Amino acid sequence: MRSGSWSSWVLGCVLWVGCGDDGGGAAETDTDAASTGTTNGGVTDGSSAESTAGTQTTQTDETGETMTETVGDTESSSGGDESSGGETTGGAMSVCERWTMDRADLSEGTWSGSVETCEPGDISAEGRENALRVMNLYRWLADLPPVTTSAERDAMAQACALMMHANGQLSHSPPKSWACYSGDGASGAGSSNISPTPGVEGVDLYMVDPGNPTTMGHRRWILSNNIGPTGLGSTSDYSCMWTLQGSGDAGKEWTAWPPPGTFPLQAVQPSWSSIDETGWTIQSDPIDLSAAQVSITRDGADLPVVVTSLQGGYGSASAISMIPQGWTTTVGTYHVEVTGIASPLSYDVEVEDCG
């Protein structure tokens, strides 16, 4: 039985803190909603420079660098693809073919564990492979290299998922009094995106990231330069995706969502919520985006957005969200310009129907 508000679940910890030791670790959640089934990401105060939250009515745009580095050493691998994403794949057919192919099988697999015996078990191979493939599809669209899993992190994420399932709620800092508590599960909880859904569904939900307006941390972790290897654990109702202590070194200067180039219309609302509701985003490690102003146009017409400077440290040092005001993303070309930063950015998003 899933508990909590679907509109307010949130996760994620700050990469350079390393939250997640036994008993919840050093990371403190903004809101540890053990009673409501929701959490706000595990940020440790003072761990990284946080950008000041604010709003503006302007828009942004730019073209990114193509990533060629693969992500760090891993123990096991599946779902990887070295090819680049939307802007360099040769047009709409390539992107739509990849989108359709990678989402042909979204089955969650079968969980072999048990709440009654507190046995984490495992998710069957197809469930983990499908979740990883969808995760890497999103990274491919953003011109980021694929990530792999490690057996050790899979096991801790699996123990994390069991704990969430056994207690019917989410927490990055679960108490030792929790049913089916374990040190591995607590480490996984403090180092992961966590969701009240099975693993494959969770990936889509993280990318929309509802109820997380000050950080958009789940999306930013999936699109992080540093993530990898990850660990994926899932029960029939809950899942955990390891995001911290990554050895990835993608080195991309900035990453936008939707990204430059061809973008599937179906990615606008892959889950029950839409990125038009939660916002487009731009994230960066080297660029300070806190004072960014954004302009989005289509066919020469201005499309208003509310720009919010997001908290730093959730998958990137700096980030902004851009929430459409009075318009929705449909098939067509959107021109984005970002000013108010050291070097202004501009790029085009070409939304294509891949249905």
N, C-alpha and C positions, 0 to 999 in steps of 0.2 A: 504494500500500500504506500503510495507516494504521498508525502506530506509537504506543506509549504506552498507559497504562492508562486505560480509559474512566472509571474511578471517581475519577480524580485530576486531570483536566485543569481548568485554571483560567485566568482572564485579568483584564484591566481595569487601567487606570491611574488615578491620582488627578487629578481634573478641574482643580484649581487649580495643578498643577505644570506641565503641558504637556510630558509626556515624549514623545519620538518624533522627534528629529532624526536626521540621518544616522548610521548605525552604532549605533543603539539609543537614543540620546539620554540625557537625564539620569536617566531613571527606572531604578531598580534593582529587579529582581524579587526577591521573597523566596526563590524557588527558580527558577532558570532551567534548566529541565530539557531541555536540548538533546539529552541522551542518552536521555531517557525519553519525550519527546513531551508533557510536561505543564509548566505554569507556574503560579506563584502571582502574583497581580496586581502590576503595576508600580508599587509605592509608593516614592516618594522619601522617605527618612527626614527627619522634621521638617517635611514639607510641609503638614501639617494636624494639628489636634489629634485624636489617636486615642483612642477610648473604650477603657476597660479591659475586657478580655474576662473573663467570669465566667459562672456558671450559677446559676439559681434555679429552684425548682419553684413557679411561679405562672403567671397568665395575663393577657391583655389585650383591650381592646375600645374602639371609638369610631366616630363618623361624621365624614366628611371634608368639606372644602369643594369645591364644584364649580368646576373650572377653565374659564375662558372665553378665556384668551389663547392665541394660536397661537404657534408657535415660530419664531424669528428669520428673517432673510433667507436665501433659498436660491436656487440656480441652476436647479434643476429640481425637479419634484414629481410624486409619484404615490402612490396608496394612502391619501391623506388623507381624514379625515372629521371635521367639526367637532362632531358630536353627542357628548354626554356618555355616560359608562359606566353600569354596572349599577344604581346607586342611583337614577338619574333618568330611566330610559328607559321606565318604565311597566310593569315586571314581567317575569316569566320569559320570555314569548313574545318580547319585543323582544330580550332578551339572547340567547336561543337562536337566533332567526332570524339575528341578526348573527354569532354564532359559526359557525353552519352555512354562511352565505353567504360569509364571509371565509375559510373553510377548505375551500371546495368544490374549489379548485385549489391543490394544494401541490406542483406540479411544479417541479423545480429548474432547468429551462431547459438550454441547451446551452452548454458552454464552448468558445470559439473559439481559446484559446491553446495553447501547447505548451511542455512542459518541455525537450524536446530543443533547441529554439531559444531558450529563455528568453523567449518571447513571452507577456506577460500576457494578451493578447487581452481578451475580455470575456465576461460571462455574458449570454445572450440576454435580451431585454427581459422576458419572462414570469418568468424566474427572479428577477430583481431586484424586479420589481413584486410577486411573491408574497411574497418575504421582507419587504418593506416593509409590505405589507398585514397580515401576521401580527404584525409588530412593533407596528403601530398598533392592531390589535385588542386586544392586551394593554394598551396605554396607554388605549384607550377604556374597557375594563372597569374601569380604575383611575381614571376621571374625569380623565385627562390629555389634553392636546391632541395631535394627530398631529404627527409629524415628517416632513420631506421629505429628499431626498438632494441633494447637490451633485455636479456632474460631476467637479470636482477631487478630492473625497474619494472618490468612487466609483473613480476611477483609482488612487489610492493604496491603497485597500482591495483592489483587484484585483491590484496588484503585490505586496501583502502575501500574498494567497492563493496566488499563484504560488510565492513563496519557501517558504511552508510546505509546499506540495505537492512542490516540487522536492527538499526536504530531508527529507520524511517525518516532520516533527516541528514542535513549536510553540515560539516564542520571541518575547518582546516586545523583546528586544535582540539581534537576529541579527547574527553577526559578518560582516565583509566577505568572509571566506573561504567563506561559504555559496554553494552553487550558485544561480545566477540572482539574486544579490544586486543590489539597486538602492537608491538613496537614497529614492525614492518608496516602495518596499516597506518599508524600515526605518522610515520615518515612519509608514506605516500600521500596522506591527506594534507600535510604541510608543504608538499612540493608539487602539487597537481592542480589542474583544472578539475573540478568535480561537478557532476551533473545528476539530477534525478531522472535520468533516462539511461537506456543501454548505450553502449559505446559508439555505434555508428550514428545513431540519432544525435548523440551528444556533440559530435564534431560539427554538424550543421548548426546546432543551437549555439555553440561557442562562436561561430563566425557571424551570427546575427547579434549575439550578446545582449539580449534584453535585460533590463533592470540594472544595468551597470554603467550609467551615463557619465560618471566622473573618471572612469578608467578605461572602459572598453578592453579590459585586461585579457579576457579569454581570446578574443580575436588577435590582439597584439602578440600574445604568446605563440599562437600558431604561426604567425607571420614574423617571428623574431629571427634576427640574424644568428642568435646564439643557441637556439634550442637544438637538442639532439645529443645523444640518443634519447628518445622518449620511452615511456613505458605505458602500456595500455591494459587496463583491467576493467572487467564488466561483469555484472550479474544480469539477471533478467530485468532489473529495474533501475540500477544505479551504475555509474561508471566513473573512472578516474583516469586522467591523462597527465603523466609526469611532464613537468615543464622546466624545472629548475636545474641548476648545476650543469648547464649544457656546455658541450665542447665544440659546438658549431662555430664557424667563422665565415659566415656568408659575406660579410663586409659590404652589404648594400647600403648606399648612402641614405636612401629613404624608400619607403614602401607605402603605396596607396591602396585603399580598398573602397570602391572598385579600382583596379589597377589600370595603367595606360594600355591601350590596345583593345582587342576584342574581348568582350565580357558577356557571358551567358545571361540572358534575361532571367533564366531560372535560378541563378545565384542571388538574385535580389531578395527572394523569399524562399530559401531552401527549407525552412522550418515553419513553425506556426506564426513567427513574427517576421518583420521585413527590415532590411537595412535602411529603408526610407524612414522607418520609425526610430531606429537606434542611431543611424547616422553613417555616412561615409567617413573614412578615416585616412589620415596620413601619419606615419610614425617614422622616427629617425633616432639614431644614436648620436651622430655628430652635429646635426642641425637643431638649433633651439627654435622650436615652433611656437613658443608661448605667446608671442605677439603677432602671429601670422594672421593675415587677412586673406579671404578667399573670394574669388569670383567664379561662378559657374554659369555658362551660357549654352544655349542650344539654338541653332539656326539664328544666331545673333541676338536672341532674347535673353535677358538676365533672369536667372532662376535664384530666388533668395534662399539663403541658408542661415541657420544659426551656428556660429563657430564656437566651440568650447575647447579651451586648453585643458588637456587631460593630465591626470597625475602621472608623474614620472616613475620609471622603474618597473612598470608592468610590461615586460617584453621589449621595451625600448626606453631610452632616456627621456624622450620627448614625444608628444603626440597631440593631435587635434581631432575632434569630430566635427562633422558638417551635416546638420540635420535639415533636410528639405522642408521648406515652408510653402505649403499650398501647391506642391507638385509631386509627382511620383516618377520613378525611373521607368522609362519605356524604351522600346527599340529606337535607336537614333544615336547621334554623336554628341557628346557633352565635352565642352572645352573648359578646362580648369586652370585657373591662374592663382598662384600663391605669392603674395607680397608681404612686406613687414618682416622678412627674414634676410639673412646676409646675402644670399643669392636667390632672387626670385625664381620660381618654378612654373612650368606650364606643361600640360599634357592633355591628350584627348582620350576619352573613354568611349569606345564604340560598342554599344549594347546590341547584341544580336540574339534573335529568338532561336534557341537550340532545341525547341520542343519537337 
